Amino acid sequence: MYTLYIIRCADNSLYTGIAKDLDKRLTVHRNGKGSVYVRARLPFSLVYTEKHSDRSRATKREMEIKKMSKQKKETLIRN
């Protein structure tokens, strides 16, 4: 099982990623050892998640979301 997640960074930007162990991945981000993007925009909050059965499906969905405008991402988060 993989989790697709969206986090809201301190500058109000949104970062989308996938993880097999979400808690572990968020800890890595919080400790400044995750992506360079998030590291430069700490702190953050988790605002959205989706579960996917395998890495391929999670990655495809991640790419779909990354192509969305910020407005569409905000709508996804609200719903």
Chimera marker file (.cmm) of the C-alpha trace (Angstrom):
<marker_set name="trace">
<marker id="1" x="0.000" y="0.000" z="0.000" r="1" g="1" b="0" radius="0.5"/>
<marker id="2" x="1.276" y="3.462" z="-0.927" r="1" g="1" b="0" radius="0.5"/>
<marker id="3" x="0.036" y="6.815" z="0.262" r="1" g="1" b="0" radius="0.5"/>
<marker id="4" x="-0.080" y="9.857" z="-1.960" r="1" g="1" b="0" radius="0.5"/>
<marker id="5" x="0.175" y="12.991" z="0.165" r="1" g="1" b="0" radius="0.5"/>
<marker id="6" x="0.020" y="16.745" z="-0.172" r="1" g="1" b="0" radius="0.5"/>
<marker id="7" x="1.658" y="19.004" z="2.363" r="1" g="1" b="0" radius="0.5"/>
<marker id="8" x="1.251" y="22.745" z="2.744" r="1" g="1" b="0" radius="0.5"/>
<marker id="9" x="4.588" y="24.439" z="3.299" r="1" g="1" b="0" radius="0.5"/>
<marker id="10" x="5.260" y="27.549" z="5.380" r="1" g="1" b="0" radius="0.5"/>
<marker id="11" x="5.089" y="29.745" z="2.248" r="1" g="1" b="0" radius="0.5"/>
<marker id="12" x="1.612" y="28.295" z="1.464" r="1" g="1" b="0" radius="0.5"/>
<marker id="13" x="2.931" y="26.286" z="-1.481" r="1" g="1" b="0" radius="0.5"/>
<marker id="14" x="1.828" y="22.686" z="-1.938" r="1" g="1" b="0" radius="0.5"/>
<marker id="15" x="4.130" y="19.690" z="-2.274" r="1" g="1" b="0" radius="0.5"/>
<marker id="16" x="2.884" y="16.328" z="-3.550" r="1" g="1" b="0" radius="0.5"/>
<marker id="17" x="4.640" y="13.028" z="-2.951" r="1" g="1" b="0" radius="0.5"/>
<marker id="18" x="4.128" y="9.319" z="-2.361" r="1" g="1" b="0" radius="0.5"/>
<marker id="19" x="5.332" y="7.086" z="0.450" r="1" g="1" b="0" radius="0.5"/>
<marker id="20" x="5.120" y="3.474" z="1.518" r="1" g="1" b="0" radius="0.5"/>
<marker id="21" x="5.354" y="4.579" z="5.175" r="1" g="1" b="0" radius="0.5"/>
<marker id="22" x="3.804" y="8.045" z="5.442" r="1" g="1" b="0" radius="0.5"/>
<marker id="23" x="4.729" y="8.674" z="9.083" r="1" g="1" b="0" radius="0.5"/>
<marker id="24" x="8.362" y="7.846" z="8.379" r="1" g="1" b="0" radius="0.5"/>
<marker id="25" x="8.425" y="10.061" z="5.285" r="1" g="1" b="0" radius="0.5"/>
<marker id="26" x="6.896" y="13.015" z="7.121" r="1" g="1" b="0" radius="0.5"/>
<marker id="27" x="9.482" y="12.611" z="9.884" r="1" g="1" b="0" radius="0.5"/>
<marker id="28" x="12.241" y="12.703" z="7.268" r="1" g="1" b="0" radius="0.5"/>
<marker id="29" x="10.750" y="15.917" z="5.838" r="1" g="1" b="0" radius="0.5"/>
<marker id="30" x="10.405" y="17.483" z="9.315" r="1" g="1" b="0" radius="0.5"/>
<marker id="31" x="14.026" y="16.691" z="10.118" r="1" g="1" b="0" radius="0.5"/>
<marker id="32" x="15.130" y="18.560" z="6.986" r="1" g="1" b="0" radius="0.5"/>
<marker id="33" x="16.388" y="15.400" z="5.297" r="1" g="1" b="0" radius="0.5"/>
<marker id="34" x="13.597" y="15.040" z="2.718" r="1" g="1" b="0" radius="0.5"/>
<marker id="35" x="13.234" y="16.909" z="-0.527" r="1" g="1" b="0" radius="0.5"/>
<marker id="36" x="15.162" y="20.126" z="-1.053" r="1" g="1" b="0" radius="0.5"/>
<marker id="37" x="11.869" y="21.862" z="-1.866" r="1" g="1" b="0" radius="0.5"/>
<marker id="38" x="10.286" y="21.067" z="1.503" r="1" g="1" b="0" radius="0.5"/>
<marker id="39" x="13.526" y="21.592" z="3.429" r="1" g="1" b="0" radius="0.5"/>
<marker id="40" x="13.618" y="25.198" z="2.217" r="1" g="1" b="0" radius="0.5"/>
<marker id="41" x="9.973" y="25.795" z="3.237" r="1" g="1" b="0" radius="0.5"/>
<marker id="42" x="9.642" y="24.300" z="6.728" r="1" g="1" b="0" radius="0.5"/>
<marker id="43" x="7.458" y="23.942" z="8.698" r="1" g="1" b="0" radius="0.5"/>
<marker id="44" x="4.630" y="22.197" z="6.866" r="1" g="1" b="0" radius="0.5"/>
<marker id="45" x="1.305" y="20.531" z="7.560" r="1" g="1" b="0" radius="0.5"/>
<marker id="46" x="-0.240" y="17.447" z="5.997" r="1" g="1" b="0" radius="0.5"/>
<marker id="47" x="-3.413" y="18.502" z="4.168" r="1" g="1" b="0" radius="0.5"/>
<marker id="48" x="-4.410" y="15.559" z="1.946" r="1" g="1" b="0" radius="0.5"/>
<marker id="49" x="-3.870" y="11.815" z="1.504" r="1" g="1" b="0" radius="0.5"/>
<marker id="50" x="-5.006" y="9.032" z="-0.825" r="1" g="1" b="0" radius="0.5"/>
<marker id="51" x="-4.272" y="5.304" z="-0.514" r="1" g="1" b="0" radius="0.5"/>
<marker id="52" x="-3.136" y="3.320" z="-3.564" r="1" g="1" b="0" radius="0.5"/>
<marker id="53" x="-2.605" y="-0.409" z="-3.907" r="1" g="1" b="0" radius="0.5"/>
<marker id="54" x="0.784" y="-0.189" z="-5.619" r="1" g="1" b="0" radius="0.5"/>
<marker id="55" x="3.599" y="2.195" z="-6.480" r="1" g="1" b="0" radius="0.5"/>
<marker id="56" x="2.614" y="2.441" z="-10.151" r="1" g="1" b="0" radius="0.5"/>
<marker id="57" x="-0.902" y="3.694" z="-9.382" r="1" g="1" b="0" radius="0.5"/>
<marker id="58" x="0.376" y="6.092" z="-6.739" r="1" g="1" b="0" radius="0.5"/>
<marker id="59" x="2.996" y="7.501" z="-9.114" r="1" g="1" b="0" radius="0.5"/>
<marker id="60" x="0.450" y="7.994" z="-11.914" r="1" g="1" b="0" radius="0.5"/>
<marker id="61" x="-1.863" y="9.851" z="-9.544" r="1" g="1" b="0" radius="0.5"/>
<marker id="62" x="1.050" y="11.919" z="-8.223" r="1" g="1" b="0" radius="0.5"/>
<marker id="63" x="1.839" y="13.035" z="-11.782" r="1" g="1" b="0" radius="0.5"/>
<marker id="64" x="-1.832" y="13.922" z="-12.387" r="1" g="1" b="0" radius="0.5"/>
<marker id="65" x="-1.920" y="16.090" z="-9.285" r="1" g="1" b="0" radius="0.5"/>
<marker id="66" x="1.435" y="17.741" z="-10.005" r="1" g="1" b="0" radius="0.5"/>
<marker id="67" x="0.046" y="18.858" z="-13.378" r="1" g="1" b="0" radius="0.5"/>
<marker id="68" x="-2.980" y="20.514" z="-11.724" r="1" g="1" b="0" radius="0.5"/>
<marker id="69" x="-3.130" y="24.235" z="-11.109" r="1" g="1" b="0" radius="0.5"/>
<marker id="70" x="-2.859" y="25.332" z="-7.495" r="1" g="1" b="0" radius="0.5"/>
<marker id="71" x="-6.550" y="26.239" z="-7.588" r="1" g="1" b="0" radius="0.5"/>
<marker id="72" x="-7.495" y="22.683" z="-8.620" r="1" g="1" b="0" radius="0.5"/>
<marker id="73" x="-5.250" y="21.265" z="-5.905" r="1" g="1" b="0" radius="0.5"/>
<marker id="74" x="-6.944" y="23.494" z="-3.327" r="1" g="1" b="0" radius="0.5"/>
<marker id="75" x="-10.342" y="22.219" z="-4.505" r="1" g="1" b="0" radius="0.5"/>
<marker id="76" x="-9.131" y="18.628" z="-4.206" r="1" g="1" b="0" radius="0.5"/>
<marker id="77" x="-7.918" y="19.307" z="-0.669" r="1" g="1" b="0" radius="0.5"/>
<marker id="78" x="-11.210" y="20.944" z="0.357" r="1" g="1" b="0" radius="0.5"/>
<marker id="79" x="-13.293" y="18.055" z="-0.977" r="1" g="1" b="0" radius="0.5"/>
<link id1="1" id2="2" r="1" g="1" b="0" radius="0.2"/>
<link id1="2" id2="3" r="1" g="1" b="0" radius="0.2"/>
<link id1="3" id2="4" r="1" g="1" b="0" radius="0.2"/>
<link id1="4" id2="5" r="1" g="1" b="0" radius="0.2"/>
<link id1="5" id2="6" r="1" g="1" b="0" radius="0.2"/>
<link id1="6" id2="7" r="1" g="1" b="0" radius="0.2"/>
<link id1="7" id2="8" r="1" g="1" b="0" radius="0.2"/>
<link id1="8" id2="9" r="1" g="1" b="0" radius="0.2"/>
<link id1="9" id2="10" r="1" g="1" b="0" radius="0.2"/>
<link id1="10" id2="11" r="1" g="1" b="0" radius="0.2"/>
<link id1="11" id2="12" r="1" g="1" b="0" radius="0.2"/>
<link id1="12" id2="13" r="1" g="1" b="0" radius="0.2"/>
<link id1="13" id2="14" r="1" g="1" b="0" radius="0.2"/>
<link id1="14" id2="15" r="1" g="1" b="0" radius="0.2"/>
<link id1="15" id2="16" r="1" g="1" b="0" radius="0.2"/>
<link id1="16" id2="17" r="1" g="1" b="0" radius="0.2"/>
<link id1="17" id2="18" r="1" g="1" b="0" radius="0.2"/>
<link id1="18" id2="19" r="1" g="1" b="0" radius="0.2"/>
<link id1="19" id2="20" r="1" g="1" b="0" radius="0.2"/>
<link id1="20" id2="21" r="1" g="1" b="0" radius="0.2"/>
<link id1="21" id2="22" r="1" g="1" b="0" radius="0.2"/>
<link id1="22" id2="23" r="1" g="1" b="0" radius="0.2"/>
<link id1="23" id2="24" r="1" g="1" b="0" radius="0.2"/>
<link id1="24" id2="25" r="1" g="1" b="0" radius="0.2"/>
<link id1="25" id2="26" r="1" g="1" b="0" radius="0.2"/>
<link id1="26" id2="27" r="1" g="1" b="0" radius="0.2"/>
<link id1="27" id2="28" r="1" g="1" b="0" radius="0.2"/>
<link id1="28" id2="29" r="1" g="1" b="0" radius="0.2"/>
<link id1="29" id2="30" r="1" g="1" b="0" radius="0.2"/>
<link id1="30" id2="31" r="1" g="1" b="0" radius="0.2"/>
<link id1="31" id2="32" r="1" g="1" b="0" radius="0.2"/>
<link id1="32" id2="33" r="1" g="1" b="0" radius="0.2"/>
<link id1="33" id2="34" r="1" g="1" b="0" radius="0.2"/>
<link id1="34" id2="35" r="1" g="1" b="0" radius="0.2"/>
<link id1="35" id2="36" r="1" g="1" b="0" radius="0.2"/>
<link id1="36" id2="37" r="1" g="1" b="0" radius="0.2"/>
<link id1="37" id2="38" r="1" g="1" b="0" radius="0.2"/>
<link id1="38" id2="39" r="1" g="1" b="0" radius="0.2"/>
<link id1="39" id2="40" r="1" g="1" b="0" radius="0.2"/>
<link id1="40" id2="41" r="1" g="1" b="0" radius="0.2"/>
<link id1="41" id2="42" r="1" g="1" b="0" radius="0.2"/>
<link id1="42" id2="43" r="1" g="1" b="0" radius="0.2"/>
<link id1="43" id2="44" r="1" g="1" b="0" radius="0.2"/>
<link id1="44" id2="45" r="1" g="1" b="0" radius="0.2"/>
<link id1="45" id2="46" r="1" g="1" b="0" radius="0.2"/>
<link id1="46" id2="47" r="1" g="1" b="0" radius="0.2"/>
<link id1="47" id2="48" r="1" g="1" b="0" radius="0.2"/>
<link id1="48" id2="49" r="1" g="1" b="0" radius="0.2"/>
<link id1="49" id2="50" r="1" g="1" b="0" radius="0.2"/>
<link id1="50" id2="51" r="1" g="1" b="0" radius="0.2"/>
<link id1="51" id2="52" r="1" g="1" b="0" radius="0.2"/>
<link id1="52" id2="53" r="1" g="1" b="0" radius="0.2"/>
<link id1="53" id2="54" r="1" g="1" b="0" radius="0.2"/>
<link id1="54" id2="55" r="1" g="1" b="0" radius="0.2"/>
<link id1="55" id2="56" r="1" g="1" b="0" radius="0.2"/>
<link id1="56" id2="57" r="1" g="1" b="0" radius="0.2"/>
<link id1="57" id2="58" r="1" g="1" b="0" radius="0.2"/>
<link id1="58" id2="59" r="1" g="1" b="0" radius="0.2"/>
<link id1="59" id2="60" r="1" g="1" b="0" radius="0.2"/>
<link id1="60" id2="61" r="1" g="1" b="0" radius="0.2"/>
<link id1="61" id2="62" r="1" g="1" b="0" radius="0.2"/>
<link id1="62" id2="63" r="1" g="1" b="0" radius="0.2"/>
<link id1="63" id2="64" r="1" g="1" b="0" radius="0.2"/>
<link id1="64" id2="65" r="1" g="1" b="0" radius="0.2"/>
<link id1="65" id2="66" r="1" g="1" b="0" radius="0.2"/>
<link id1="66" id2="67" r="1" g="1" b="0" radius="0.2"/>
<link id1="67" id2="68" r="1" g="1" b="0" radius="0.2"/>
<link id1="68" id2="69" r="1" g="1" b="0" radius="0.2"/>
<link id1="69" id2="70" r="1" g="1" b="0" radius="0.2"/>
<link id1="70" id2="71" r="1" g="1" b="0" radius="0.2"/>
<link id1="71" id2="72" r="1" g="1" b="0" radius="0.2"/>
<link id1="72" id2="73" r="1" g="1" b="0" radius="0.2"/>
<link id1="73" id2="74" r="1" g="1" b="0" radius="0.2"/>
<link id1="74" id2="75" r="1" g="1" b="0" radius="0.2"/>
<link id1="75" id2="76" r="1" g="1" b="0" radius="0.2"/>
<link id1="76" id2="77" r="1" g="1" b="0" radius="0.2"/>
<link id1="77" id2="78" r="1" g="1" b="0" radius="0.2"/>
<link id1="78" id2="79" r="1" g="1" b="0" radius="0.2"/>
</marker_set>
